[in-house]
Amino acid sequence: LALLYAYKHNEDRMIKLAVSLCGILDLTDKKLLDTNFGYADGGTVISWLIGADITHQSQQWTDASPLYHISKTAIPTYFIHGEKDEIVPYEQSVSACQRLRSFNIPSQLSLL
């Protein structure tokens, strides 16, 4: 939620930097869905927060994913993620870091 706010709702630029510790950046990630963290039963916390399961409202899941709000106005972010994380694929942090760098936004990734 912090990254979503920082990337999507930081119009006043009060947030200058973010740190992500194994954060979920893409709720639509097939690897995340396969962990059953997720979504198959529609009764998860994320389904409840979004208001629908992914099969019925995939755009809402995309809109709730911080990765899709990284733009040239995003803030520098430090990502820390475990390569053996069994819940959130570490590749999400890799993708987010690469996307920030593509906009020349300083970012760093530490894989554990």
ABEGO torsion letter per residue (X at the ends): XAAAAAAAAAAAGABABBBBBGBBABAABAAAAAAGABAAAGABAAAAAAGBBAAABAAAAAAABAAAABBAABBBBBBBBBAABAABBAAAAAAAAAAAAAAGBBBBBBBX
